[in-house]
Amino acid sequence: MKNQSKKFNSFEGIVFSTNPNHNYEISNSEIEITLNPQQQNLKVQLDRKQRGGKTITLITGFVGSQSDLETLGKSIKNKFGVGGSAKNGEIIIQGDFKEKVFLLLQLEGYKIKKIGG
């Protein structure tokens, strides 16, 4: 069942066509080019919403491919020795590392802003 849903999603919702000459075209619009660090506008904030009261550091605004996002997230997690995840253009770092993440990303050349207190 999972294979079928992936198959249908790849054809952008077309399930069946009665036209015998119809060719399915798969667009490459999902491939994103990762911007240089100087062109990125990242935002760092602390978040406790829907997390059982636990604090996380949230980095948003990344423009680029999922693999580059995961690479950046992994490097941040390794620097501080903490857990987290990277998905949907966001990097989640477990714990309050707002100041340290801000300084680290600034040294790497990213344009970054602090959000919240």
C-alpha positions, 0 to 999 in steps of 0.5 A, a space after each residue: 500500500 505504501 508503494 502505491 501512494 508514493 507512485 501516485 504522488 510522483 505523478 502529481 495526483 494523476 491516477 488514471 488517464 483514458 487517453 492512450 497517448 498520454 505521457 506522464 511528466 514528472 516535474 523537477 520543481 522539488 529540487 532546490 538549490 542551496 543558497 550560500 551562507 551569506 544569502 541565507 536569512 536564518 532565525 534562531 529562537 527558543 521554543 517550548 510549545 507542544 514539547 511537554 515543557 522542554 526547551 528546544 532551540 529552533 533554527 528556521 528560514 533555511 533555503 536549500 536541499 534537504 541533504 544540506 539542511 541535514 548536514 548543517 543540523 548534524 554539524 551543529 549537533 556534533 559541536 554541542 554534543 546534543 540531539 535534534 532533527 532537521 526537516 521541513 526547513 527547520 533545525 531543532 536542537 534539544 536544549 537552550 543553545 540560542 546564544 551558542 548557535 547564534 555565534 556559531 552560525 555567525 562565524 560560518 558566515 550566515 546572516 542570522 537573527 534572534 527571535 524572542 527574548 
